């Protein structure tokens, strides 16, 4: 793609009668970009492929490579007039490489999802964390890891670990025979059972290396480890330095200021759509334009969440009706009898009914990005039922969130939603907010109840 970019730039420059005294300098661009991408690790095998992150690295590598060539030109006597050619090389390089990587990521994701390239994976530790790893790998085949079984010297019984599906294949000292029998290529080290010893992991890692197995590790305190973790060494001992996000620090103050600015701009930009939607709701059925519902936000404070009314008033005037939910299921979608109007169905499908929450953002009650707020009666229930549920109230609730753009909308797994929401809080950055907004644009067109 980089070679094609240089060729396209040279052809385009010739057609546009752009004079470049030393066009050969453009050929420095491909090896420079490849070297920079290699330094950033884009040619290593990854379990999770994040295209938006890769696209950012591609833009950065192409920009730095172009600047290096421009600096070289600037300090070379008698070589001038290269700016237009290098600008073309830079633009074509970014477009070609980012585009080809997108096609590659889509192809790779499809092949993994269809298990065409799935790596057979052993999980060390058949306890709760091991079972959670198994469930995640089964739910997300795009990771390219297919669990074939557990390895544990003292595995808990199936009645102690509900939801565990893969069989326990043997003990760690039987690893070679297990690998031969299963054809395993990857190992995930989860927590060993209580009678096991973490010291036993060191020879296991060495043995995996001898057998040519890739090894992944679920670390202790994994709930507190985020992208800001720093690795240092004291002699030969590694030391992880944990840096947590402060939801009441200056970074979130900047986020909330930007929230209000963007919300105000969106209200002005989407003004015609808001007016047309309000008129459509008013004409379609009797009752108020807006539906107000009490929700719990940051620090447990309640506020009235706004939506365009999508149901007939006879149904929604009982907004606090008790809803029985299956275990580990979040509320959402249509509860009780389906009283949606024709306009309401359309607005829900396109998420237009959520747009009035921009006013909640403008008032400082919500954020653009964050965990979705829940009703007080459900908050009380979930705080008793779900581990770390209350952690999501460290930040303002959002119109959209990290969990929602990963398909956890409506009546989906509550524990999974909490895990994604807490991941967002622990790893928050402005770039993560931008990613959520970009992913929301595609997610909003997926059918939702």
N, C-alpha and C positions, 0 to 999 in steps of 0.2 A: 504493500500500500504506500509506503514511503517513497519507493522508487517511482511508482505511478504518479505520486504527487509531484515529484521533481520533473518528470516528463511532461505532465500537464501544465506545470508552471512555465517551463521553457517554451512549450508550444504556444501557450496563451500569450507569453511575453513577445514572442516573434510575431504572432498575428496582430498584436496591439502595437507593434513597432516600438516596443520598449527596448532601449539599448542598455545592455549590461556588459561592460568590458571584460569581466571575468566570470562567465556563466558557470564555469567548472566549480566555483566555490559552493554552488547549490548542492553539489554531491556530498558535501560535508554533513548535510542535514540528516540523512538516514542513519549513519552510524552514531551520530551524537544522540539522536532521539532514542535509538535502541539501547545505547548505554545508559541513558537516564532512566528509561523504563525498567531496565534490568536492576538498577540500583534501588528503585522503588518496589521491587519484588513482583512486577506484573507478569513475569514469565514463570513464576513458581506455581505449583499445583495448589489450588485453594478449595476448601470444602464449601464455603459460601461465596458465591460470585455476586458482587454488588456493582452493577454497571455504572451507576451514577458516580461512585467513588473512582472507578477506573477512568471514566470520562474526565474527571477532574485531574487525574494524574497525566492523562494524555495531553490535555490542554497545557498543563504546567511544563511537561517535558518538551513539547513543541515550541513553547514560548522561550524557554531557557536556551534551547538549541539555536533558535533564530537569533537571540540576543548575543550568544557566543560568536556566531558568524559575523553579525553586524559589528561587534567589538573588534574582531580580527580585521574586518574591512576598514574600520575607522583608523586602525593603527598601521595599515599597510599603505605605503606611499604609492600614489599613482593609480589606485583602484577606487573608482567612484562610480556612481550611478547604479548601485546594486539594490537600492532600497525597494524599488517596485518589484523586482524579481523575487527578493527574499520575502516580501510581504505575500506574494502569491504562493511561494513554497510553504510558508507558515500556514496560510489559510487552507490550502489544499491538504497539507499534512494532517492538520487537526480533523478536518472533515472525513478524509479517507480512513484514517486510523480509528477514530471514534466510531464511524459507521461500520467498519469491518468488525470491530470488537463487539458492537451491539449484535450483529448477525451471529458472531461466534458465541456470544453469551446465550442468545436465544436458542441456538442449535444445541449447545451444551446442556442447557436447562431441559430442553425437550428430551434429549437422549438420556439424561439422568432420570427424569420423571418416568420415562418408559422402561427404566431399569436396564437400558441397553449398555450402559457403562458403569453400573453400580458396583462398588467395591464391597466384597463380603467382609463384614466387620464383627469382631469379637468385643464384648464388653466385659471388662474385669470389674467385678463387684455386682452381685445380684440383688442388692438391697434397693432402698427407695430411690436413691440417686441413679443407680444403674437402670432401674425400670423407667425412670423419667427420661434418661438418655435414649432408651429403646423407643419410647413413645414418640419422642421428637424426631428421630430418624425415620420412623414409619410414617409420620404425618408430613414430613418434608422430604420426599424422595429426590427433589431437586438438589439436595446436598450430595447425592452420589454415594451414600453409605447405606448398605442393607444389612441390618443386624441378623446374624445367624445363630447367636447363642451367647450365654454368659459363662465366664470362668470365675469360680469362687471356691475356696477351700471349705468355707462354712456358710453355704447359702441359706438364707431364710426360706421358710416354707411358702408355698403359693398362697396360703391363707393369710400370711403376714404381709405380703406384697401384692395387693390386688392390682390387676391390670398388666402384670408381667406376662408376656406371651412367649418369647423365645425360650428354649430349653436351657437348663444348666448343663454344659457339656463336660465339665470336669474340673480338676484342680489346676492351679498354676504350674505345678511340676509336670503336668501332662501336656504342656503347651505345644510342643513339637508334634505330638500325635494328633492333637485337636486341629492344628493348622493343616496337617496333611489330609485329614479327613474332611475338613470343611472348605479347604482352598482359600482360607482367610487372607486378606491383603492389608487390613487395617485393624488397629486395636485402639479402643477408647478405655482409658483407665479412669473408672469412677471410684467411689469410695468402697474399700473393702469392708466386709462384715466386721462387727464389733470384736470378734475373736481373732481377726486378722491383724497383721502389723503393717504399718506404712513402710517400715524398713524393707519389707519384702518386695516393694515396688522397684527398687534399684536393680536387683538382678533380673527382674521381669523385663524392664526396659532394655537392658543389655541383651537379653535373650531375644527379644523382639527384633533388635537391630541385627543380630546374627542371622535371624530367619528372614530378613528382608521385609519386615512389616513396618508400615507407617504407624506412628504412635501419636495419639492425642490424649490430653490429660484434663480432667475436670479438677481444678484446684480447690483446696480448702478455702472457705470464705468466698466462694464464687459469687454469692449474692452482692458482695461489696466491691468486686473487681470490675473496673470499667476501662474505657479506652485511654484514660489518663494515667493508668498504672505505670510506674517507672521502675525499671530494672537496674539495680546497682549490685556491686559485689563487695563483700568484706573478705578479702583473701580469695579463697576458692568457693565461698558460700554466697549463693545468690540471695538478694534481698529485694523484695517487692515493696515499693513505696506507694501507698494508696492515697490518692487525691480525690476526695469526694466533691460533688457539686453542692454549692450552697444556694438553695432556692430563695433565700432572702438576701443574697449578696448582690453586688453591683451588676453581675452578668444578667441576672434575671430582671433587674431594674431596667437595663437596656432592652431586653426582650419585651417587657411589658410596654415600654414607650413605643417601640416599633410596632407592637400589636395595635395600639390605638391609632397610630398614623396610618398603617395599612388598612385597618378597619374603616376609618373615615374615608380613605381613598376608594375602597371597594363600594362603600355605600353610595358615594357620588357616581362611580362608574356604573354600578348596577342599579342605579335609581330607576330607570325605565322598567327593568325587569321586576323590581320590588313593587312598583305601582301597578303594573299589569297583573302580577300575582295576587296582590291585595284585592283588586277589583274582581278577579276570577273567583277568589274564595267567597267574596261577598255575594256575588251573583249566583254561585253554584248551590248555596244552601244558607238557611237562616243562621244567625249567630255572629259572634265576634270574628274579626279577621285573624287575630292572634290567639294562639293557645298558650296559656301560661301554666307552668308546672314547677312546683317547688323542687329544687335540687340542692345538693350539698357540694360546696366547692372547697377552696383553699382553707386550711386550718379548721375544717368542719363547719364553716359559715354557710348558711342557707341563702339562696337567692331564687328569684323567679326566672326560669329559662323561657325564652320566647321561641315560638315556632309559628309558621303559618298553619292555621287550622286545616286539617286534611280529612276530618271525620265529621259526621253530622252531630249537632249539638246534643242530641238525646243520648249519645254514647259518651261524649267527652265531658258532660257535666258531672260524671262520676269518675273523675280523674284519679282519685285515690283508692280505687277499687283494689282489693287484695288479689294478687296473682300468684297462683301456686306454680313454683318452678321446680323442674327436676334438679337433682343434685348436681352441683358444679355447672349450672347454666345461668348465664346472665339474662336479665330481662331485655325486652326490645321487640321491635316489629309490631304486629297486630296482636293485641291482648284481648281475649274475649271475642265477641261477635265482630265480624268485619263490617264496619260502617263507613268505610272510606268512600268519599265521593269520587266521581270520575276525574275531576281536577286534582283531588288529593292523591289519587294513585299516580298520576303523572308527576306531581311535585315530589312525591316520595321516591319514585324511581330515579329522578334526576337530582335528588337531594335539595331541591329548591326550598322545601319547607324548613330547612335548617338556616337559611340566609338571615332571618331576623336576629339570629344570635350575634350578628355583627354589632348590633346595638348593645348586647351584653358585654361584648369586648370593649366597645367605646366607653361604657360606663365603668370599666375596670373590674367587672364581675367574672369575666372569663378571659381566656387567651385564645389566639388562633389555633395554636397547637398545644395539646395536652391530653390527659386522661379524660374520657367522657364522664360528665357528672351523673350521679345517680340519685334517686329519690330517697328521702330520709329513712323511710321504713325498710328499704332494701339495704341501706348503708348499715343500719343497726344489725340486720341479719347477717350480712356478709362479713362484718368485722368479727363476728363470733365464729363464722364458718370457714373463712378463707385466710390462710396465713399471709401476713404482710399487706392485707387489703388497705389498712389505714395509711400505709406509706404513700399512696397516691394523692393524699390530701396535703402533701407538702408543697404542691404547686397548684396554680390555677387550672381549672378545668378547661378543656379545649373544644372547639367546634369539630376538629378532626384530630386524630392522634396516630401514634406509631402502631397501636394495636389495630385500629380501623383499616389502615392502608395495607395491613397484612391479612385482611379477610375476616377479622374478628369483629363482625358487626351483627346486631340483632341477637338472637338466641344462640350464642356460641359458648364455648368453654370459658367459664369465669376465671379459673385459675390461670389459663393461658393468657387471657386478657390482662390480668394483674401482672403476670410475668413480663409481658411486653411493655406495659405502662411503666413499671418500675425500671425496666431497662432504659426506657426513654429518659426518665428522671436522672438516673445515675450517669448516663452518657450524653447528657444534653449539650448541644452546641448550636450556634446559629446555622451552621451547615446542615446539621441534622434536621432543623426546622425547615430549611429549604428543601431537603430531600422529601420530607413528609408532604409539603405543599405540592411538589412535582408529582409524587405518587398519588396524591389525592385526585389530581386532574384525571388520571386514568381510572382510579377506583370508583369515582363518582358515577361513571357510566355503567358500572356493573350492577345487575339487578339487586335491589334491596327491598325488604318488606317495609 
